[in-house]
Amino acid sequence: MNNINQINSNPKLILYVEDEDVQAKIFSKIIENEVSSHGFKVVVFKSGDDFIDLINSLHAKYKISEFGLILLDLSMHDVSGLAMLKEFKAKSIKTPIAILTAREDDALKNKALSIGANDYFVKGKDVEELSRLKNFILQSIN
């Protein structure tokens, strides 16, 4: 099943945009463990451009502007997480959007939050950050 059919037929999805394979596997598994009992699934996108194209298509063709949750990496090879965030906010995507990045940078965090991110998480920072991410995810999907 391709991503557009999977998303169109199942709105209980967490959309995770991450181009690093190891990070995608680790965090999608952690997230999946938290949300599977709530009926949610995690779909990983390894290209920011492909993700933007998919969201644009869903928005234009099906008028879909709400998903379970979107998690964006900031440092993608093809497009920045901030650029994706700006585009989604311009389309009035109603879904909670969080940044999940390896970059612990207050200026970037403040910029992401000012653009409209609901939160900013640093991958691998510490156990408290992982716990905060899990709590954010559960609050966002309920």
N, CA and C atoms as a LAMMPS dump frame, in Angstrom:
ITEM: TIMESTEP
0
ITEM: NUMBER OF ATOMS
426
ITEM: BOX BOUNDS ff ff ff
-5.0000000000000000e+02 5.0000000000000000e+02
-5.0000000000000000e+02 5.0000000000000000e+02
-5.0000000000000000e+02 5.0000000000000000e+02
ITEM: ATOMS id mol type element x y z
1 1 1 N 0.854 -1.174 0
2 1 2 C 0 0 0
3 1 3 C 0.898 1.234 0
4 2 1 N 0.606 2.204 -0.841
5 2 2 C 1.447 3.393 -0.845
6 2 3 C 1.021 4.337 0.277
7 3 1 N 1.885 5.315 0.578
8 3 2 C 1.646 6.194 1.721
9 3 3 C 0.351 6.975 1.625
10 4 1 N -0.018 7.457 0.436
11 4 2 C -1.234 8.271 0.322
12 4 3 C -2.469 7.449 0.667
13 5 1 N -2.554 6.21 0.216
14 5 2 C -3.698 5.364 0.568
15 5 3 C -3.685 5.011 2.043
16 6 1 N -2.523 4.737 2.58
17 6 2 C -2.402 4.39 3.99
18 6 3 C -2.868 5.55 4.868
19 7 1 N -2.471 6.758 4.531
20 7 2 C -2.845 7.919 5.332
21 7 3 C -4.301 8.286 5.114
22 8 1 N -4.764 8.255 3.876
23 8 2 C -6.142 8.622 3.577
24 8 3 C -7.133 7.679 4.243
25 9 1 N -6.782 6.405 4.364
26 9 2 C -7.72 5.441 4.927
27 9 3 C -7.554 5.259 6.43
28 10 1 N -6.559 5.882 7.038
29 10 2 C -6.32 5.71 8.466
30 10 3 C -5.824 7.015 9.077
31 11 1 N -6.736 7.836 9.625
32 11 2 C -6.322 9.119 10.186
33 11 3 C -5.605 9.001 11.53
34 12 1 N -5.552 7.8 12.114
35 12 2 C -4.9 7.633 13.411
36 12 3 C -3.429 7.28 13.211
37 13 1 N -2.723 8.215 12.59
38 13 2 C -1.316 7.993 12.29
39 13 3 C -0.453 9.095 12.875
40 14 1 N 0.739 8.697 13.269
41 14 2 C 1.772 9.647 13.629
42 14 3 C 2.746 9.653 12.461
43 15 1 N 2.914 10.811 11.859
44 15 2 C 3.763 10.959 10.686
45 15 3 C 5.116 11.489 11.141
46 16 1 N 6.164 10.69 10.937
47 16 2 C 7.499 11.005 11.43
48 16 3 C 8.434 11.182 10.238
49 17 1 N 8.992 12.381 10.097
50 17 2 C 9.884 12.694 8.984
51 17 3 C 11.319 12.667 9.5
52 18 1 N 12.071 11.652 9.064
53 18 2 C 13.439 11.415 9.549
54 18 3 C 14.23 10.72 8.455
55 19 1 N 15.333 11.323 8.016
56 19 2 C 16.098 10.734 6.916
57 19 3 C 17.25 9.835 7.358
58 20 1 N 17.549 9.779 8.625
59 20 2 C 18.609 8.902 9.129
60 20 3 C 17.998 7.568 9.548
61 21 1 N 18.419 6.484 8.892
62 21 2 C 17.814 5.168 9.117
63 21 3 C 17.826 4.722 10.575
64 22 1 N 18.968 4.853 11.245
65 22 2 C 19.075 4.385 12.63
66 22 3 C 18.13 5.168 13.53
67 23 1 N 18.131 6.491 13.385
68 23 2 C 17.234 7.324 14.191
69 23 3 C 15.776 6.979 13.91
70 24 1 N 15.45 6.789 12.639
71 24 2 C 14.069 6.459 12.259
72 24 3 C 13.628 5.156 12.912
73 25 1 N 14.482 4.151 12.895
74 25 2 C 14.136 2.853 13.493
75 25 3 C 13.974 2.956 15.003
76 26 1 N 14.925 3.606 15.653
77 26 2 C 14.885 3.712 17.118
78 26 3 C 13.644 4.471 17.575
79 27 1 N 13.462 5.68 17.048
80 27 2 C 12.368 6.509 17.549
81 27 3 C 10.998 6.04 17.08
82 28 1 N 10.91 5.484 15.888
83 28 2 C 9.597 4.972 15.466
84 28 3 C 9.186 3.795 16.343
85 29 1 N 10.144 2.97 16.763
86 29 2 C 9.839 1.838 17.649
87 29 3 C 9.408 2.34 19.035
88 30 1 N 10.124 3.312 19.566
89 30 2 C 9.763 3.891 20.87
90 30 3 C 8.356 4.48 20.806
91 31 1 N 8.082 5.241 19.764
92 31 2 C 6.776 5.893 19.615
93 31 3 C 5.683 4.86 19.414
94 32 1 N 5.948 3.88 18.548
95 32 2 C 4.962 2.817 18.277
96 32 3 C 4.586 2.088 19.57
97 33 1 N 5.564 1.822 20.425
98 33 2 C 5.283 1.154 21.703
99 33 3 C 4.344 1.977 22.576
100 34 1 N 4.438 3.291 22.483
101 34 2 C 3.59 4.166 23.289
102 34 3 C 2.168 4.282 22.748
103 35 1 N 2.015 4.245 21.427
104 35 2 C 0.719 4.59 20.831
105 35 3 C -0.085 3.418 20.285
106 36 1 N 0.523 2.255 20.157
107 36 2 C -0.191 1.137 19.524
108 36 3 C -1.437 0.735 20.307
109 37 1 N -1.398 0.826 21.621
110 37 2 C -2.575 0.468 22.425
111 37 3 C -3.719 1.47 22.249
112 38 1 N -3.427 2.627 21.669
113 38 2 C -4.447 3.649 21.387
114 38 3 C -4.938 3.565 19.941
115 39 1 N -4.467 2.553 19.219
116 39 2 C -4.9 2.367 17.837
117 39 3 C -4.131 3.187 16.817
118 40 1 N -3.041 3.814 17.221
119 40 2 C -2.238 4.627 16.314
120 40 3 C -1.071 3.825 15.749
121 41 1 N -0.649 4.202 14.562
122 41 2 C 0.534 3.637 13.92
123 41 3 C 1.478 4.777 13.573
124 42 1 N 2.745 4.426 13.431
125 42 2 C 3.759 5.396 13.032
126 42 3 C 4.139 5.123 11.58
127 43 1 N 4.129 6.178 10.76
128 43 2 C 4.589 6.077 9.377
129 43 3 C 5.808 6.987 9.254
130 44 1 N 6.934 6.403 8.82
131 44 2 C 8.18 7.152 8.688
132 44 3 C 8.375 7.571 7.234
133 45 1 N 8.737 8.828 7.058
134 45 2 C 9.078 9.374 5.745
135 45 3 C 10.554 9.728 5.774
136 46 1 N 11.302 9.26 4.792
137 46 2 C 12.744 9.502 4.765
138 46 3 C 13.135 10.671 3.874
139 47 1 N 12.147 11.316 3.277
140 47 2 C 12.4 12.483 2.434
141 47 3 C 11.411 13.583 2.798
142 48 1 N 11.944 14.74 3.153
143 48 2 C 11.079 15.869 3.455
144 48 3 C 10.286 16.327 2.247
145 49 1 N 10.929 16.33 1.078
146 49 2 C 10.225 16.737 -0.145
147 49 3 C 9.066 15.795 -0.456
148 50 1 N 9.299 14.48 -0.315
149 50 2 C 8.22 13.511 -0.552
150 50 3 C 7.08 13.709 0.44
151 51 1 N 7.433 14.004 1.681
152 51 2 C 6.417 14.225 2.706
153 51 3 C 5.584 15.465 2.38
154 52 1 N 6.243 16.54 1.998
155 52 2 C 5.529 17.768 1.631
156 52 3 C 4.604 17.507 0.447
157 53 1 N 5.107 16.797 -0.563
158 53 2 C 4.273 16.472 -1.728
159 53 3 C 3.046 15.674 -1.314
160 54 1 N 3.23 14.712 -0.433
161 54 2 C 2.112 13.886 0.025
162 54 3 C 1.086 14.72 0.786
163 55 1 N 1.549 15.544 1.71
164 55 2 C 0.637 16.386 2.494
165 55 3 C -0.103 17.349 1.566
166 56 1 N 0.614 17.949 0.613
167 56 2 C -0.035 18.852 -0.341
168 56 3 C -1.106 18.129 -1.138
169 57 1 N -0.821 16.917 -1.561
170 57 2 C -1.782 16.132 -2.332
171 57 3 C -3.012 15.799 -1.491
172 58 1 N -2.792 15.361 -0.265
173 58 2 C -3.918 15.045 0.623
174 58 3 C -4.756 16.284 0.903
175 59 1 N -4.084 17.405 1.089
176 59 2 C -4.773 18.653 1.401
177 59 3 C -5.604 19.122 0.199
178 60 1 N -5.025 19.056 -0.994
179 60 2 C -5.717 19.529 -2.197
180 60 3 C -6.798 18.561 -2.664
181 61 1 N -6.483 17.288 -2.679
182 61 2 C -7.38 16.295 -3.264
183 61 3 C -8.493 15.87 -2.314
184 62 1 N -8.158 15.69 -1.04
185 62 2 C -9.123 15.145 -0.085
186 62 3 C -9.529 16.144 0.995
187 63 1 N -8.965 17.345 0.958
188 63 2 C -9.234 18.381 1.962
189 63 3 C -8.863 17.921 3.373
190 64 1 N -7.892 17.028 3.45
191 64 2 C -7.429 16.546 4.75
192 64 3 C -6.432 17.557 5.3
193 65 1 N -6.709 18.077 6.491
194 65 2 C -5.785 19.025 7.109
195 65 3 C -5.515 18.663 8.566
196 66 1 N -5.895 17.461 8.942
197 66 2 C -5.669 17.045 10.326
198 66 3 C -5.223 15.589 10.356
199 67 1 N -4.169 15.344 11.095
200 67 2 C -3.607 14.014 11.268
201 67 3 C -3.417 13.802 12.763
202 68 1 N -2.949 12.632 13.168
203 68 2 C -2.741 12.377 14.59
204 68 3 C -1.669 13.28 15.184
205 69 1 N -0.487 13.251 14.575
206 69 2 C 0.659 14.009 15.066
207 69 3 C 1.721 13.994 13.975
208 70 1 N 2.454 15.089 13.849
209 70 2 C 3.584 15.15 12.921
210 70 3 C 4.844 15.435 13.73
211 71 1 N 5.87 14.608 13.515
212 71 2 C 7.182 14.808 14.128
213 71 3 C 8.178 15.096 13.007
214 72 1 N 8.884 16.21 13.111
215 72 2 C 9.819 16.629 12.062
216 72 3 C 11.248 16.675 12.575
217 73 1 N 12.16 16.095 11.804
218 73 2 C 13.581 16.298 12.052
219 73 3 C 13.939 17.662 11.462
220 74 1 N 14.858 18.371 12.086
221 74 2 C 15.258 19.68 11.556
222 74 3 C 16.245 19.566 10.407
223 75 1 N 17.185 18.65 10.523
224 75 2 C 18.292 18.568 9.566
225 75 3 C 18.082 17.441 8.572
226 76 1 N 17.286 17.717 7.554
227 76 2 C 17.04 16.747 6.491
228 76 3 C 17.994 17.053 5.335
229 77 1 N 18.276 16.037 4.517
230 77 2 C 19.171 16.233 3.376
231 77 3 C 18.529 17.073 2.279
232 78 1 N 17.194 16.983 2.143
233 78 2 C 16.546 17.646 1.013
234 78 3 C 15.809 18.931 1.369
235 79 1 N 15.315 19.057 2.579
236 79 2 C 14.579 20.255 2.985
237 79 3 C 14.655 20.362 4.509
238 80 1 N 14.696 21.576 5.032
239 80 2 C 14.807 21.729 6.485
240 80 3 C 13.463 21.515 7.169
241 81 1 N 13.535 21.073 8.403
242 81 2 C 12.322 20.909 9.195
243 81 3 C 11.587 22.227 9.382
244 82 1 N 12.332 23.326 9.494
245 82 2 C 11.686 24.633 9.644
246 82 3 C 10.915 25.011 8.388
247 83 1 N 11.465 24.687 7.216
248 83 2 C 10.751 24.973 5.961
249 83 3 C 9.466 24.158 5.882
250 84 1 N 9.534 22.893 6.297
251 84 2 C 8.323 22.065 6.303
252 84 3 C 7.296 22.638 7.272
253 85 1 N 7.75 23.026 8.451
254 85 2 C 6.865 23.593 9.464
255 85 3 C 6.166 24.845 8.933
256 86 1 N 6.92 25.74 8.298
257 86 2 C 6.329 26.96 7.725
258 86 3 C 5.258 26.62 6.697
259 87 1 N 5.547 25.646 5.85
260 87 2 C 4.589 25.271 4.809
261 87 3 C 3.306 24.713 5.42
262 88 1 N 3.427 23.873 6.432
263 88 2 C 2.235 23.295 7.059
264 88 3 C 1.416 24.363 7.762
265 89 1 N 2.07 25.278 8.435
266 89 2 C 1.349 26.339 9.132
267 89 3 C 0.642 27.257 8.131
268 90 1 N 1.243 27.486 6.977
269 90 2 C 0.614 28.311 5.942
270 90 3 C -0.644 27.644 5.391
271 91 1 N -0.706 26.327 5.457
272 91 2 C -1.874 25.586 4.967
273 91 3 C -2.908 25.346 6.07
274 92 1 N -2.678 25.88 7.24
275 92 2 C -3.577 25.7 8.384
276 92 3 C -3.761 24.229 8.748
277 93 1 N -2.668 23.469 8.668
278 93 2 C -2.705 22.084 9.137
279 93 3 C -2.955 22.136 10.64
280 94 1 N -4.005 21.473 11.093
281 94 2 C -4.435 21.567 12.485
282 94 3 C -3.74 20.56 13.405
283 95 1 N -2.935 19.72 12.853
284 95 2 C -2.255 18.669 13.59
285 95 3 C -1.163 19.232 14.49
286 96 1 N -1.018 18.698 15.705
287 96 2 C 0.145 19.079 16.511
288 96 3 C 1.429 18.687 15.77
289 97 1 N 2.394 19.594 15.773
290 97 2 C 3.671 19.348 15.106
291 97 3 C 4.785 19.596 16.113
292 98 1 N 5.657 18.598 16.261
293 98 2 C 6.801 18.736 17.158
294 98 3 C 8.084 18.511 16.373
295 99 1 N 9.117 19.181 16.816
296 99 2 C 10.448 18.989 16.251
297 99 3 C 11.14 17.916 17.086
298 100 1 N 11.745 16.951 16.396
299 100 2 C 12.513 15.882 17.043
300 100 3 C 13.873 15.884 16.358
301 101 1 N 14.87 16.448 17.032
302 101 2 C 16.158 16.713 16.397
303 101 3 C 17.316 16.355 17.32
304 102 1 N 18.487 16.203 16.743
305 102 2 C 19.696 15.966 17.53
306 102 3 C 20.334 17.284 17.968
307 103 1 N 19.799 18.404 17.479
308 103 2 C 20.407 19.709 17.739
309 103 3 C 19.811 20.385 18.973
310 104 1 N 20.629 20.477 19.999
311 104 2 C 20.225 21.21 21.204
312 104 3 C 20.686 22.655 21.021
313 105 1 N 19.759 23.493 20.57
314 105 2 C 20.083 24.858 20.178
315 105 3 C 18.896 25.747 20.539
316 106 1 N 19.087 26.617 21.53
317 106 2 C 17.984 27.459 21.998
318 106 3 C 17.45 28.391 20.914
319 107 1 N 18.321 28.923 20.067
320 107 2 C 17.862 29.819 19
321 107 3 C 16.969 29.061 18.013
322 108 1 N 17.374 27.848 17.642
323 108 2 C 16.549 27.03 16.743
324 108 3 C 15.235 26.644 17.404
325 109 1 N 15.318 26.289 18.668
326 109 2 C 14.105 25.924 19.409
327 109 3 C 13.129 27.096 19.418
328 110 1 N 13.624 28.279 19.756
329 110 2 C 12.759 29.463 19.802
330 110 3 C 12.18 29.792 18.435
331 111 1 N 12.975 29.621 17.383
332 111 2 C 12.485 29.885 16.03
333 111 3 C 11.384 28.893 15.665
334 112 1 N 11.609 27.61 15.951
335 112 2 C 10.598 26.58 15.642
336 112 3 C 9.302 26.855 16.398
337 113 1 N 9.412 27.199 17.663
338 113 2 C 8.219 27.483 18.463
339 113 3 C 7.507 28.74 17.961
340 114 1 N 8.277 29.744 17.528
341 114 2 C 7.643 30.976 17.026
342 114 3 C 6.937 30.743 15.687
343 115 1 N 7.432 29.811 14.889
344 115 2 C 6.777 29.476 13.616
345 115 3 C 5.487 28.708 13.863
346 116 1 N 5.45 27.957 14.959
347 116 2 C 4.221 27.234 15.263
348 116 3 C 4.382 25.807 15.732
349 117 1 N 5.62 25.357 15.953
350 117 2 C 5.804 24.011 16.511
351 117 3 C 5.183 23.973 17.902
352 118 1 N 4.573 22.853 18.231
353 118 2 C 3.976 22.706 19.555
354 118 3 C 5.016 22.377 20.619
355 119 1 N 6.136 21.771 20.196
356 119 2 C 7.21 21.47 21.139
357 119 3 C 8.476 21.133 20.362
358 120 1 N 9.577 20.997 21.104
359 120 2 C 10.9 20.771 20.525
360 120 3 C 11.602 19.763 21.41
361 121 1 N 12.048 18.655 20.829
362 121 2 C 12.684 17.586 21.593
363 121 3 C 14.057 17.282 21.011
364 122 1 N 15.023 17.047 21.91
365 122 2 C 16.381 16.713 21.496
366 122 3 C 16.574 15.209 21.636
367 123 1 N 16.858 14.557 20.499
368 123 2 C 17.071 13.107 20.481
369 123 3 C 18.318 12.766 21.289
370 124 1 N 18.195 11.771 22.148
371 124 2 C 19.35 11.272 22.877
372 124 3 C 19.864 12.177 23.974
373 125 1 N 19.107 13.204 24.336
374 125 2 C 19.576 14.141 25.359
375 125 3 C 19.675 13.458 26.719
376 126 1 N 18.572 12.948 27.213
377 126 2 C 18.556 12.235 28.489
378 126 3 C 17.216 11.534 28.656
379 127 1 N 17.083 10.79 29.737
380 127 2 C 15.861 10.024 29.997
381 127 3 C 14.667 10.956 30.192
382 128 1 N 14.882 12.103 30.825
383 128 2 C 13.794 13.047 31.062
384 128 3 C 13.228 13.581 29.743
385 129 1 N 14.1 13.826 28.78
386 129 2 C 13.642 14.33 27.478
387 129 3 C 12.806 13.268 26.762
388 130 1 N 13.233 12.014 26.856
389 130 2 C 12.472 10.924 26.248
390 130 3 C 11.111 10.784 26.923
391 131 1 N 11.084 10.905 28.228
392 131 2 C 9.825 10.841 28.974
393 131 3 C 8.909 12.003 28.583
394 132 1 N 9.485 13.18 28.416
395 132 2 C 8.716 14.358 28.004
396 132 3 C 8.123 14.153 26.608
397 133 1 N 8.91 13.547 25.705
398 133 2 C 8.423 13.241 24.356
399 133 3 C 7.252 12.266 24.42
400 134 1 N 7.392 11.211 25.202
401 134 2 C 6.314 10.221 25.331
402 134 3 C 5.042 10.876 25.868
403 135 1 N 5.181 11.725 26.876
404 135 2 C 4.014 12.418 27.44
405 135 3 C 3.368 13.342 26.411
406 136 1 N 4.181 14.055 25.657
407 136 2 C 3.657 14.939 24.609
408 136 3 C 2.861 14.142 23.583
409 137 1 N 3.41 13.022 23.159
410 137 2 C 2.734 12.189 22.16
411 137 3 C 1.39 11.711 22.691
412 138 1 N 1.372 11.196 23.903
413 138 2 C 0.118 10.685 24.471
414 138 3 C -0.909 11.799 24.65
415 139 1 N -0.483 12.979 25.076
416 139 2 C -1.41 14.106 25.213
417 139 3 C -1.929 14.559 23.85
418 140 1 N -1.084 14.513 22.835
419 140 2 C -1.468 14.977 21.498
420 140 3 C -2.486 14.073 20.834
421 141 1 N -2.419 12.775 21.102
422 141 2 C -3.318 11.843 20.417
423 141 3 C -4.605 11.594 21.18
424 142 1 N -4.688 12.081 22.401
425 142 2 C -5.918 11.89 23.196
426 142 3 C -6.805 13.109 23.154
